[in-house]
Amino acid sequence: MGSSGINAEYMGSSGINAEYMGKLVERSEVHVMDLIMPKLKHHASLADDHKLLKSLKEIEIQEQGTDFLDADYKRILRDAAQIEAEFKRAPEHLAFMTGVVRRLLADRAKLRGNMVGEQLARLDKSMAALDFESVLAIFREQ
């Protein structure tokens, strides 16, 4: 992992000109993505559990028990109320995390002098599809 130089200037509303020269350390971007990925993967797991929940409830009613089910399916049924409640909040959490990842990508591109329009569109699609490997691939491209 390398770093690249940054020269940034800012003219504030008070007329003060500030200049910053530093290095962009790629490890910091990777670190942020390492912090975010478990949350994104949890969201994907939650979405999968929620998809199964209705069918598992129907099986539980039809079969009059769940002894024959896999332990993971039993966990989904046991935690049904928590899964439902968390799933209701999930769109807000995903929107927040998408905003953080979008901002990281846009800021990274800006600091490197790159355009990011097409990558943001692909990022939005990947986030909506919960395809987080594609999200990481977009970051690796830059």
WOQUIPE-V146189 format. One record per residue. N is the residue number from 1. SS is DSSP state (A for helix, B for strand, O for the rest). OMEGA is omega in whole degrees, 0 to 359 (* if undefined). NEAR is the number of other ideal C-beta (glycine too) atoms within 10 Angstrom. Layout:
n,ss,omega,near
N,SS,OMEGA,NEAR
N,SS,OMEGA,NEAR
This chain:
n,ss,omega,near
1,O,182,8
2,O,176,8
3,B,178,12
4,B,182,11
5,B,178,10
6,B,169,14
7,B,182,10
8,B,176,11
9,B,180,9
10,B,175,9
11,B,181,9
12,O,181,8
13,O,179,5
14,O,179,5
15,O,179,6
16,O,180,8
17,B,179,8
18,B,179,9
19,B,180,8
20,B,173,9
21,B,182,9
22,B,180,11
23,B,174,10
24,B,182,15
25,B,184,13
26,A,179,15
27,A,181,11
28,A,177,13
29,A,179,17
30,A,179,14
31,A,179,11
32,A,179,15
33,A,177,16
34,A,178,10
35,A,185,10
36,A,187,16
37,A,178,16
38,A,178,9
39,A,178,13
40,A,179,20
41,A,176,12
42,A,179,13
43,A,179,20
44,A,178,14
45,A,178,12
46,A,179,19
47,A,178,14
48,A,179,12
49,A,181,21
50,A,177,17
51,A,182,11
52,A,190,15
53,A,182,18
54,A,180,10
55,A,180,11
56,A,177,17
57,A,179,13
58,A,177,10
59,A,180,16
60,A,180,16
61,A,183,9
62,A,187,8
63,A,179,11
64,O,178,7
65,O,182,10
66,O,183,14
67,O,184,7
68,O,183,9
69,O,174,16
70,O,182,9
71,A,180,7
72,A,177,9
73,A,176,18
74,A,178,15
75,A,180,13
76,A,179,21
77,A,180,16
78,A,184,11
79,O,186,13
80,A,182,17
81,A,179,8
82,A,179,11
83,A,179,21
84,A,182,12
85,A,181,10
86,A,180,16
87,A,177,16
88,A,179,10
89,A,188,10
90,A,181,16
91,A,179,10
92,A,180,9
93,A,180,15
94,A,178,19
95,A,178,10
96,A,181,11
97,A,176,16
98,A,177,17
99,A,179,11
100,A,181,13
101,A,178,24
102,A,181,16
103,A,178,10
104,A,180,17
105,A,181,20
106,A,180,16
107,A,179,13
108,A,180,19
109,A,181,16
110,A,180,13
111,A,179,15
112,A,180,13
113,O,181,9
114,O,173,12
115,O,187,9
116,O,187,18
117,A,182,9
118,A,180,9
119,A,177,19
120,A,178,16
121,A,178,10
122,A,178,16
123,A,179,21
124,A,179,13
125,A,181,12
126,A,180,19
127,A,180,21
128,A,180,10
129,O,183,11
130,O,179,17
131,O,189,14
132,A,173,18
133,A,176,8
134,A,177,14
135,A,179,22
136,A,179,13
137,A,178,12
138,A,178,17
139,A,180,18
140,A,182,7
141,A,187,8
142,O,*,13
